[in-house]
Amino acid sequence: MVNSILAPDDQAVAEEKAIQPVIHHQPKGFSDHFALGFTKLLRFCADTFFAKRYGHRAIVLETVAAVPGMVGATIQHLTCLRRMKDDDGWIRTLMEEAENERMHLMTFIEVAQPTYFERLVIQLAQAVFYVGFFLLYLVSARTAHRVVGYFEEEAVISYAMYLKEIDEGRSPNIPAPAIAIHYWKLPADATLRDVVLVVQADEAHHRDVNHGFASELAHQPASMIPSAPYPPHATELKGAS
C-alpha cells in the first residue's frame, strides 16, 4: 500500500493529493479553450463507449495516453538538434511520461483482458491519435501540452470514480498484478485499490507537468499549485511477470 512507501505523515498528504480530482487549469485564450473542448469531446466518447467498465476503459485510454510523451520527446529532440540548444530536461521528462503510461497499460491488461473488438479500437485509436497529435505538436506545442494537461485532469477524475466503485464493492478489489508490485515497489499483499492510487498519482503529476510546459510556452506564470506526488518507480523490469 502507499503507506509502505512513504512515512505515515507523508503518506496521508500524498494520498489526499492523489485522490483530489478538482484541480483545474482555467483556460485562457483560444488555444486553451480548443484544448479543453477537444478533451471534453473525447471524455464524452469514452463515457458513452465504456460506461463504468473502468478496467477496459483504462486499457484503451492508457494506450492513447502513452502517445503524447513520445511524440513530444521526438519533436523536442529534433528541434534541439536543429537549433543546437539544450532541452532543459524536457526530453527525458516526456520519455519518462510515455514509459510510465505504457506501464499503466501493461498493468491493466492483467486486470481486464481486452476483447478482440477492444483491441481493434486500440489500434485504430492509436493510429488516428498519433498522426493527429503529431501534427498538432508541430503546429502548436503549447496547445498540445495543454491538451495533455486536460487529458490528465480527466484521468484523475476517472480513477477517482474507479476508486469509488472499488470502495463501494461494485468492482472487485483483486490482488495487485505482479508487474505493478515490482514497478511501483508495492508490498506483496497490495491490492487493485493500491494500484489505482499510484496510477492516479502518476496522472496528477503528468497533469501538472504538461500544464506547466504549456504555460511556459505561452509565457504565462507557472501554476501556484504544488506538483502532485510522483510514486517511486522501478528503473528496470527484469524478473517482473
BAMARSE-907154 format. One record per residue (C-alpha): x, y, z. Coordinates in steps of 0.02 Angstrom, whole numbers. Layout:
<pts>
+--------+--------+--------+
:      u :      v :      w :
+--------+--------+--------+
:      X :      Y :      Z :
...
+--------+--------+--------+
</pts>
This chain:
<pts>
+--------+--------+--------+
:      u :      v :      w :
+--------+--------+--------+
:      0 :      0 :      0 :
:     52 :    181 :    -13 :
:     91 :    187 :    172 :
:    229 :     60 :    146 :
:    316 :    178 :     25 :
:    306 :    340 :    125 :
:    316 :    390 :    306 :
:    142 :    396 :    388 :
:    126 :    586 :    383 :
:    193 :    597 :    206 :
:     80 :    454 :    153 :
:    -76 :    542 :    217 :
:    -32 :    701 :    124 :
:     15 :    608 :    -35 :
:   -146 :    505 :    -37 :
:   -251 :    660 :     -5 :
:   -168 :    748 :   -152 :
:   -176 :    594 :   -262 :
:   -364 :    575 :   -245 :
:   -404 :    760 :   -264 :
:   -493 :    772 :   -433 :
:   -544 :    955 :   -435 :
:   -379 :   1040 :   -482 :
:   -416 :   1126 :   -647 :
:   -321 :   1246 :   -758 :
:   -435 :   1388 :   -809 :
:   -422 :   1410 :   -999 :
:   -350 :   1573 :  -1065 :
:   -371 :   1614 :  -1248 :
:   -420 :   1512 :  -1400 :
:   -281 :   1383 :  -1381 :
:   -333 :   1333 :  -1206 :
:   -519 :   1331 :  -1248 :
:   -484 :   1222 :  -1400 :
:   -384 :   1101 :  -1292 :
:   -521 :   1092 :  -1161 :
:   -661 :   1071 :  -1289 :
:   -566 :    931 :  -1377 :
:   -537 :    845 :  -1211 :
:   -720 :    855 :  -1161 :
:   -769 :    780 :  -1330 :
:   -655 :    631 :  -1303 :
:   -718 :    613 :  -1124 :
:   -896 :    604 :  -1189 :
:   -846 :    468 :  -1313 :
:   -758 :    368 :  -1176 :
:   -905 :    382 :  -1056 :
:  -1026 :    329 :  -1193 :
:   -923 :    180 :  -1251 :
:   -859 :    112 :  -1085 :
:   -986 :    172 :   -955 :
:   -921 :    102 :   -790 :
:   -807 :    -32 :   -859 :
:   -656 :     58 :   -788 :
:   -530 :    -81 :   -815 :
:   -569 :    -91 :  -1000 :
:   -577 :     99 :  -1012 :
:   -403 :    109 :   -936 :
:   -331 :    -12 :  -1065 :
:   -390 :     90 :  -1215 :
:   -357 :    260 :  -1139 :
:   -183 :    216 :  -1075 :
:   -137 :    155 :  -1249 :
:   -179 :    328 :  -1315 :
:   -106 :    416 :  -1162 :
:     66 :    343 :  -1197 :
:     74 :    431 :  -1366 :
:     96 :    617 :  -1319 :
:    253 :    595 :  -1216 :
:    344 :    503 :  -1354 :
:    284 :    624 :  -1488 :
:    337 :    773 :  -1384 :
:    506 :    696 :  -1343 :
:    538 :    657 :  -1527 :
:    496 :    831 :  -1589 :
:    589 :    916 :  -1447 :
:    741 :    807 :  -1483 :
:    742 :    851 :  -1668 :
:    711 :   1035 :  -1630 :
:    858 :   1041 :  -1509 :
:    970 :    958 :  -1638 :
:    922 :   1082 :  -1773 :
:    940 :   1233 :  -1660 :
:   1092 :   1161 :  -1569 :
:   1020 :   1205 :  -1399 :
:    987 :   1119 :  -1234 :
:    817 :   1042 :  -1199 :
:    810 :   1098 :  -1016 :
:    760 :    922 :   -965 :
:    602 :    913 :  -1070 :
:    652 :    762 :  -1174 :
:    689 :    647 :  -1029 :
:    533 :    705 :   -937 :
:    422 :    668 :  -1087 :
:    502 :    499 :  -1121 :
:    476 :    452 :   -938 :
:    294 :    502 :   -956 :
:    274 :    390 :  -1108 :
:    356 :    243 :  -1020 :
:    251 :    271 :   -865 :
:     89 :    273 :   -965 :
:    143 :    113 :  -1052 :
:    166 :     30 :   -882 :
:    -10 :     83 :   -837 :
:    -68 :    -10 :   -992 :
:     34 :   -167 :   -951 :
:    -40 :   -166 :   -776 :
:   -222 :   -150 :   -827 :
:   -205 :   -284 :   -961 :
:   -178 :   -401 :   -813 :
:   -334 :   -333 :   -729 :
:   -456 :   -333 :   -876 :
:   -415 :   -434 :  -1030 :
:   -470 :   -334 :  -1184 :
:   -587 :   -414 :  -1309 :
:   -543 :   -429 :  -1493 :
:   -657 :   -282 :  -1530 :
:   -570 :   -176 :  -1399 :
:   -401 :   -224 :  -1472 :
:   -462 :   -162 :  -1640 :
:   -521 :      0 :  -1560 :
:   -349 :     19 :  -1479 :
:   -260 :      0 :  -1646 :
:   -374 :    123 :  -1735 :
:   -373 :    250 :  -1594 :
:   -185 :    246 :  -1578 :
:   -157 :    267 :  -1765 :
:   -276 :    414 :  -1780 :
:   -220 :    497 :  -1620 :
:    -35 :    480 :  -1658 :
:    -49 :    566 :  -1826 :
:   -166 :    700 :  -1759 :
:    -62 :    737 :  -1605 :
:    100 :    741 :  -1705 :
:     26 :    871 :  -1822 :
:    -44 :    971 :  -1676 :
:    125 :    973 :  -1590 :
:    208 :   1035 :  -1748 :
:     80 :   1175 :  -1766 :
:     68 :   1222 :  -1581 :
:    168 :   1133 :  -1446 :
:     81 :   1243 :  -1317 :
:    -92 :   1180 :  -1368 :
:    -28 :   1001 :  -1374 :
:     37 :   1008 :  -1195 :
:   -123 :   1093 :  -1137 :
:   -224 :    952 :  -1216 :
:   -121 :    826 :  -1118 :
:   -143 :    928 :   -959 :
:   -331 :    923 :   -981 :
:   -324 :    738 :  -1028 :
:   -237 :    704 :   -864 :
:   -365 :    806 :   -767 :
:   -498 :    690 :   -836 :
:   -390 :    537 :   -798 :
:   -376 :    588 :   -615 :
:   -566 :    605 :   -608 :
:   -590 :    436 :   -694 :
:   -476 :    348 :   -570 :
:   -567 :    434 :   -426 :
:   -727 :    357 :   -494 :
:   -639 :    189 :   -509 :
:   -587 :    201 :   -327 :
:   -767 :    236 :   -278 :
:   -825 :     82 :   -373 :
:   -697 :    -23 :   -280 :
:   -735 :     53 :   -110 :
:   -922 :     26 :   -132 :
:   -899 :   -154 :   -187 :
:   -955 :   -137 :   -368 :
:   -781 :   -179 :   -433 :
:   -681 :   -320 :   -353 :
:   -526 :   -267 :   -258 :
:   -417 :   -406 :   -327 :
:   -232 :   -432 :   -284 :
:   -117 :   -314 :   -375 :
:    -32 :   -386 :   -530 :
:    150 :   -437 :   -504 :
:    209 :   -312 :   -634 :
:    128 :   -169 :   -536 :
:    203 :   -228 :   -372 :
:    376 :   -227 :   -449 :
:    359 :    -64 :   -545 :
:    286 :     42 :   -405 :
:    381 :    -51 :   -268 :
:    219 :   -101 :   -182 :
:    209 :   -230 :    -41 :
:    173 :   -410 :    -87 :
:     -4 :   -401 :    -19 :
:    -51 :   -244 :   -119 :
:   -223 :   -239 :   -200 :
:   -301 :   -160 :   -353 :
:   -351 :    -10 :   -247 :
:   -168 :     22 :   -206 :
:   -127 :     13 :   -391 :
:   -264 :    135 :   -439 :
:   -200 :    257 :   -307 :
:    -22 :    259 :   -376 :
:    -83 :    267 :   -556 :
:   -194 :    414 :   -510 :
:    -44 :    499 :   -428 :
:     55 :    472 :   -588 :
:    -83 :    553 :   -691 :
:    -94 :    701 :   -572 :
:     94 :    726 :   -591 :
:     81 :    720 :   -781 :
:    -62 :    844 :   -770 :
:     44 :    971 :   -677 :
:    197 :    945 :   -786 :
:    105 :    968 :   -951 :
:      6 :   1118 :   -890 :
:    173 :   1190 :   -834 :
:    252 :   1160 :  -1005 :
:    103 :   1239 :  -1092 :
:    109 :   1392 :   -979 :
:    296 :   1409 :  -1007 :
:    273 :   1405 :  -1196 :
:    135 :   1535 :  -1179 :
:    247 :   1643 :  -1067 :
:    118 :   1630 :   -930 :
:    156 :   1622 :   -743 :
:    184 :   1445 :   -682 :
:     41 :   1367 :   -585 :
:     43 :   1403 :   -398 :
:    -25 :   1227 :   -365 :
:    114 :   1115 :   -294 :
:    161 :    973 :   -409 :
:     67 :    814 :   -368 :
:    174 :    674 :   -292 :
:    251 :    551 :   -414 :
:    264 :    374 :   -341 :
:    437 :    295 :   -347 :
:    459 :    176 :   -494 :
:    574 :     32 :   -534 :
:    712 :     78 :   -656 :
:    704 :    -90 :   -742 :
:    582 :   -235 :   -754 :
:    693 :   -389 :   -761 :
:    611 :   -530 :   -670 :
:    438 :   -450 :   -671 :
:    294 :   -558 :   -727 :
+--------+--------+--------+
</pts>
